[in-house]
């Protein structure tokens, strides 16, 4: 986190939660086809960027490191990426149970290079 704050990127948990919620709505309602579900992280990133810009114009002090619109958009995209990554982490942990089970399941795959 120290490196990200030095780069001027900070995470906003409210943007992460909004992006996560909209991503789940997209998954349930709009993108029912499994082939289109690859668009959810991209959609969340765009939504996070837009929310970051809106937050910046509503209250510029929300982001301590964002002193312009581009920085606010970057913080929004990073927050949405946080939501997408956390969702994937929980999903994989729930499905496989542990990292050891995940590694063991990959050994049967032809793509596994051990």
C-alpha positions in Angstrom: 0.0 0.0 0.0 2.9 2.3 0.7 4.0 2.1 -3.0 0.5 2.8 -4.3 0.2 5.9 -2.0 3.6 7.2 -3.3 2.2 6.8 -6.8 -0.8 8.8 -5.9 -3.3 5.9 -6.1 -5.6 5.4 -3.2 -8.6 3.1 -2.8 -12.0 4.2 -1.8 -14.1 1.5 -0.3 -17.4 3.1 -1.2 -16.4 3.1 -4.9 -15.3 -0.5 -4.5 -18.7 -1.5 -3.1 -20.7 0.4 -5.7 -18.6 -1.2 -8.5 -19.0 -4.6 -7.0 -22.7 -4.2 -6.7 -23.1 -3.0 -10.2 -20.9 -5.8 -11.4 -23.1 -8.4 -9.7 -26.2 -6.7 -11.2 -24.6 -6.9 -14.6 -23.8 -10.6 -14.1 -27.3 -11.4 -13.0 -29.4 -9.4 -15.3 -27.5 -8.2 -18.4 -24.6 -10.6 -19.0 -26.3 -14.0 -18.5 -24.2 -15.6 -21.3 -21.0 -17.0 -19.9 -19.0 -15.7 -22.9 -19.9 -12.1 -22.1 -19.0 -12.4 -18.4 -15.4 -11.5 -19.3 -16.7 -8.0 -19.8 -17.6 -7.6 -16.1 -14.1 -6.5 -14.9 -13.9 -4.0 -17.7 -17.3 -2.7 -16.9 -16.5 -2.3 -13.3 -13.3 -0.4 -14.2 -15.3 2.0 -16.4 -17.9 2.4 -13.7 -15.2 3.0 -11.1 -13.6 5.7 -13.2 -16.9 7.5 -13.7 -17.7 7.3 -10.0 -14.3 8.7 -9.2 -14.8 11.7 -11.4 -18.3 12.3 -9.9 -16.9 12.0 -6.4 -14.2 14.5 -7.3 -16.7 17.1 -8.5 -19.1 16.5 -5.6 -16.3 16.8 -2.9 -12.7 17.1 -4.0 -11.4 16.3 -0.5 -12.7 12.7 -0.8 -9.4 11.6 -2.3 -6.4 13.0 -0.4 -4.0 12.3 -3.3 -6.2 13.3 -6.2 -5.6 16.9 -7.2 -7.1 16.7 -10.6 -9.8 14.7 -12.5 -7.4 12.2 -14.0 -6.1 11.3 -10.6 -9.6 10.9 -9.3 -10.5 8.7 -12.3 -7.4 6.6 -11.6 -8.4 6.2 -7.9 -11.9 5.1 -9.0 -10.5 2.5 -11.5 -8.1 1.2 -8.8 -11.0 0.9 -6.4 -13.1 -1.0 -8.9 -10.2 -3.3 -9.6 -10.0 -3.9 -5.8 -13.7 -4.9 -5.9 -13.2 -7.3 -8.9 -10.1 -8.9 -7.3 -11.7 -9.3 -3.9 -14.8 -10.9 -5.6 -12.5 -13.3 -7.5 -10.5 -14.2 -4.4 -13.6 -15.0 -2.4 -15.1 -17.0 -5.2 -12.0 -19.1 -5.7 -11.5 -19.6 -2.0 -15.1 -20.7 -1.5 -14.9 -23.1 -4.5 -11.5 -24.7 -3.8 -11.4 -24.3 0.0 -7.7 -23.6 0.2 -4.7 -22.8 -2.0 -3.5 -26.4 -1.6 -6.7 -27.8 -3.1 -6.5 -25.2 -5.9 -2.9 -26.3 -6.8 -3.9 -30.0 -6.6 -6.8 -29.4 -8.9 -4.6 -27.6 -11.5 -2.2 -30.6 -11.6 -4.8 -32.5 -13.6 -5.1 -29.8 -16.2 -3.1 -30.1 -19.4 -2.1 -26.4 -19.0 -0.4 -27.0 -15.7 3.3 -26.4 -15.9 5.0 -27.7 -12.7 
